Structures are given as structure tokens and as C-alpha cells.
Amino acid sequence: MHSSMSRSATLALGAFLAAIAQAQPAFPSRPVSLVLPSAPGDPTDLIARVLQPKMTERLGQPFLVENRPGGSAVIASNAVAKAQPDGHTLLLALSAHSINPIALKELPYDTFRDFAPVTLLARFALIVGANAAVRGSNLREFLDAAKAQPGGVNFASPGAGTLSFLVGEEINRREGLNAVHLAFKGGAPAIQAMIAGDAQYGALPLNLMGAHFASGRLKPLAITSAKRAPQLPGVPTVAESGFPGFEAYNWIGVFAPAATPQAVLGRLHGEFIAALAEADVRQKLGAVGFEIVGSTPQELGRFVRGEFEHWDRFVREFKIKFD
């Protein structure tokens, strides 16, 4: 009697577990959307488009790239924070993700609680570039000339709260240069302002400025990485230009909504890492100055917190205003 009861209980439990398994279809069960806070052509868009066919193939479902620019990356981030936590809606975040809690008084989500890190895909340095007509062939010469002619020096960025803005402000504050910040909605309009001469200089990605360096409309002055770039070996680092220890990178990471199951996060992490390892992906991203990382979720979580703490200290020390 006892054995038949235990057998029927085991069968009932088996049926119950099978029903749960069926209620949670294997991931992914439909297209996966990668939501971007940037416009087409920006670095985050570039990496998303390179990874898109690889992830479609690896996941066996369409991998969709959804551009939701604006609001200093808050629009895209909020959409993902509030999405179903099932792995089918992901955020491709950049440096603004860890700067927004400092720059903006109120956020409709919690940067550290509402997202589950998946992987830090890549990072890239910014190039401090200038209008071709300005004096100086590198950052040191440009700054010396700018200080000798006080007034009338502007720097462009894709908006307050971006890494470009903070790099410009850090150079200004450490150099004692009173340059005026001009904020634009994206990297392309900031570069157009530099070409037109409305802004004399700005710190932006190589993939947005490279063609203008080649045409001679802009000139590179320095790079924000710890070492010189192989694409621009003659361009000194900011650290070499009188700013010892200076190092800044824009980064691109993938996040899911906070309550996404661990098994789903693990699958996504593995597929992104495998896609990043493919030779043509490495070649395409390396050509425009991307340094591929492919971190663990834990490393990305620690990294975002570290970036927040670094810029929070800087903003407090120099009383930076974001408006």
C-alpha cells in the first residue's frame, strides 16, 4: 500500500514538474530585442549591427536592434527596466548608464537594482579632435595657444552627462582653461559644430571622426587611453600631454531586467562571448578602435559601480554642473 502511494505521489510530482517546464518555454521562444540608447551610426549602434546576425544565428530567433535615442539614455534604459524579465528584452548600455545617477536629479529606475548585468562587450577611447584651423598640432600646443588667447574657446559634446562632456571638463579643470561647453543631441551634430568652427574641439569616438581626420577638416590632438592607438600612432595620449594618470574609456555593456532567471542570463552571456570571439567580429570592431572585453556578469556589475564612484568623486571635487 505504502509503495503504491509513494509511486503515485512520485508520478504526480513528475507531472507537476513537467507542467511547470511547459509553462516556461525554452529560451528564447520569440525574437529577442536589444534596445539601444543611441541613434544609427553611433558606436553602440555599430557594435549592435555587427553582433546582430551572429546572435540571430546562435539563438535561433530573430535578434532585433531597436534604437531609442534621447533623454540621456533614460528612455531606452527605462523601457528595459520595466520589460518582462524573461531575457527577450535587453539593454545595450554605454557610459551614461553609470553617469546618469550623478548627472540627473531623478531617474525612473534604479541603475544598480533594476538591471541584471550580462557582459561588458567592449570599450573604446575617445579622441580629442579639433577644427583644422586652430593653433597647435597636439593637445599640449593647442592648450598653450588657447590659454594665451583667453576667451572664445568652446568644446562640443553629445550632451551633458556623456563621457565626452566629463573628459572635456576634466581637461579644462586640470588645465585651468575656461572653455565653454556646447551640448548637442548626438556625436554627429557635435562634430559638425567642430567642422563649422562653432566649437574648437571635442572628445569623441574614432569611428565618428576618422573620416574627418582623413579629409583634413579636423585634426587629432590626443587620445584618452593609457597607450597610443595603433590607428593613430603619432597622436599622444592625454596623459602624455601634461595630465599624468589620465585615462577614460567609453564602454558598452549588455543588461537584462533585474528578475531575469539565472539560466537565461547564463545562456545570453555564453552566446555574446561566443559571438565576440568570431574573427570577423574582432576585425570589424578592432578597425574602428574597439577593445573587445567579454566580461563575466559579476565583473560588469563591479565595473559599473567603480565608474560611478570615479565620476561622482570628480563631479563633487570640481562642482561640475550638468545643465
N, C-alpha and C positions, 0 to 999 in steps of 0.2 A: 504494500500500500504506500509506504513511505517513499520507495524508489520511484513509483509511477507518479506520485505527486511532484517529486523533485524534477523528474523528467519533463512533466508538463509545464512546471514553472520555468525550467530552462528554455523550453520551446517558446513560451510566452515572452520571456525576456529577449530571446533571439528575434522574434517577430517585431517586438517593440524597437529594438536597436536598428533593425532593417528599415522600419518605418521612418526613424529619425534620419538615417543615412539618405533615404529617398527624399525626405523633406529638405535636406541640404544638398542640392545638386553639386556635382563635382565642379570645382572652379577651373576655368571660367565657363559659365553656362550661357554667356551672351557677350556682345562686344565690350571691350574694356576702353574707357575714356581716360586720356591723360590731359588734364586741364592745365593750361599754361597762363601765367600772368602777363605774357608778353605778346607783342604783335608779330606777324610773319616777318622773317628776316633777322630778328633779334637772336642772340646766341642760344637762348633756351629753345627757341623755335627750330634753330638749326640742328641741335642735338636730338630733339624730338623727331624730326623728319628723317634723320639718319637711322635712328633706332626703330622707327615705325614698322618698316617691312620685316625686320628681324623679329620683333615682338609678335607681330601677326602670325608669323610662321611658327614661332616657338609656343605660343599659347593656343594656337588652333582656333582663334577667334579674331575678328577684326580689331585692330588696335588703333583707336581713333585719337587724333590730335585736335584738341579744342582750344582755340585762342580766346582768352577772356581778359584782354588788357584793361588797364585803368585802375584808379583807386589805389595807387602804390602797391599793387599786387593783392590788395584786400579782397577784391571781387572774386578772383579765382580761388584764393585760399578759403574764403567763407563758403563758397559753393561745395568744396570738397569736405570741409569740416562738418557740414550739415548733410552730406550724402549718406546713403545706405552704407554701413561698414561691412561690405562683402567683397571688397577688392576690385569691383568693377568701375570705380571712380577714383582716380589717383591725381595727386598734385605734383607738378614739376616746379619746385620752388627754387628761387635764387636768393642771393644775399639779403634782399629786402625782407625775407622771412624772419631773420634774426635781428634786423634793424628796426622793423615796424613797432615792436613793443617799446622801443626807445623814442621813435620819431612821432608816433601817433598817440594822442591822449586816450582814445578809446578804440578798442578792436572788438568786432562782433564774435570773436572766438579767442581761445587761449592758445597762444603759439606753442606752449610746451605740453599742455594737457590734451588738446583736441586732435593731435596728429600722431600716427604711428610711423616712425622712420623706416624706410625700406633700404635705401642705399644712397651714398654720396657718389654720383656718377662721375663728375669731373670738376675741375677748377681751371680758371684762366686768369692771367694777369691783365691789368689794364695798361694801355699805352698813353702816356701824357703826350698829346699831339698839339700842334699849334698852327695857326694861319701861316702860310708860307712867307708872308711879308714881315713877320715880327723879327726883331733882332735876336740873335743867338742861334747857334746850331745844336745846342743841347740844353737841358734843363738849367744847369748852373749858369750858363751865359744868359739865358732868357730871363731868369730871376734877377740877376745882377742888373741887366738893362731895364727891366720893369721897375726895379726899386730906384734907379737913377732918374726915372721919369714918373714921378708919383701921379696917381690918378689915371683914369681911362683904361684900366685893365680889368677885363671880365673873363670869368670862366664859365663854360657851359656844362650842364649835366642833364641826364634823362629825368631829373626830378629830385626834390629834397627827399632824403630817406634812402637814396640809392648809394651804392658803394662809390660811384663816380663823384657824387657830392661830398662824401666824407673824405675821400682821397684828396680832392681839391682843397677842402677846408683844413686838412691836416698839414698839407704843404704850405698853405697860407699862414696858418698859426705858427708853425715851427720856423718859418722864414721871416715872419713879421711883414707880410705883404697884404695890403688891404684890397684884395681883388673882390669884385662884385660877382655874386653868384647869379647866373641866369638859368632858371629851370625850364625844361622843355618836356613834352609828352613823348618820351622815347629817345633812343640813341640817334636815329636818322635826322630828326629836326635839330638836335644839338650840334651834330656835325655840319649841317647846312649853315647854322649860325656862325660856326668857326670859319667855314669857307667864305662866307659873305663878309667876315670881319666884324660882325656884331659882338662876337666873343673872340678873344685872342687865343684861348687854349682850353683844353678839357681832357679828362682821363676816361677813355672809352676802349671797348674791345678791339683787338686787331682785325677781326672779321668785318667790322663796320668801317675801319679806317684804312685798311691795306690798299684798296684801290685808289684812294685819295693821296696816299703817300707815293704810289707809283706814278700818278698823273702830275704830281708836284703841287697840287693845290693845298696840301697840308704837309707838315714835316714832323717826324717823330722826335721827341726830346728825351724821353726816359721811359722805363718800364717798371711796374710796381712789384715784380717778382724778386726773389732773392738772388737769382742769376740772370744773366743776359739771355735773350731769346735767340734760338738758332735761326729764326726767320729774319731777325734784325740784329746781327752780331755787333754792329757798330754803335748801337744805341745803348747808353749806360743805364744802369738801374737807378731808381730814385735814391737808394741807399748810397750808391757811389757819388751821387750829386750833392752831397752835403747833409744827408739825412740818415745817419747810421742806424741800423736796425729796422729801417722802414721796409715793410713787406705787406702787401694786400692782394687778395685774390677774390674775384667773383666766383661763386660756387653754384653748382646745380645739383639738387638732390630730389629724390622721389619720396613722397609721403602718402599714406593712406589715412582714412578716418580712424580715430583712436581705437574703436572697439573691433576692428578687423581681426578675424581669427588668426592665431599664430601660424596655422598650417598654410593659410592663404598668403600671409606675409612671407613665409619661407619660400613658397613657390615663386612669388614675384621676384624676391631677392635673387634666387638662383637663375631665373631667366634673364634678368637685367645683367647680371655678372657674365653670363654666357654670351649675351649679345655684345657686350663691351669688349669681349676677348677676340671677336672676329677681326681678321686682318684688315678688311676694307673699312670697317667702322673706325679702327685705330688710325688708319691712314687719313681718312676724311676729316676726323676731328683734330688729329695732330697738325694737319696742314694749316689750320686757322688758329693754332696756339692753345688748343685744349690739352690739359694734362689729365689723362684718364685715371680715376681713383678706384671706384668699385669697392666701397667700404662695407663693413657689416652694419646692420641697423643700429647696434649699440654705439659704434664709432660715430655714425651720423648724429645720433642724439647728443653725444658729448660735444661734438664739433659745433653744433648749432648753439648750444649753451655757452661754449667758450667764445664764439664770435659775438654773441650778445653781450657778454661780460666785458670783452675788449673795447667795443664801441661805446658801451654805456659809460665806462671809465673816461674815455676820451671826451665824450659829449659833456659829461659833468665837469671835467677839468677845465675845458675851454668855453663852457657855457654856450654850446652850439644851439642856434635856433633853426627850426625846420620849416618855418613859414616863409 
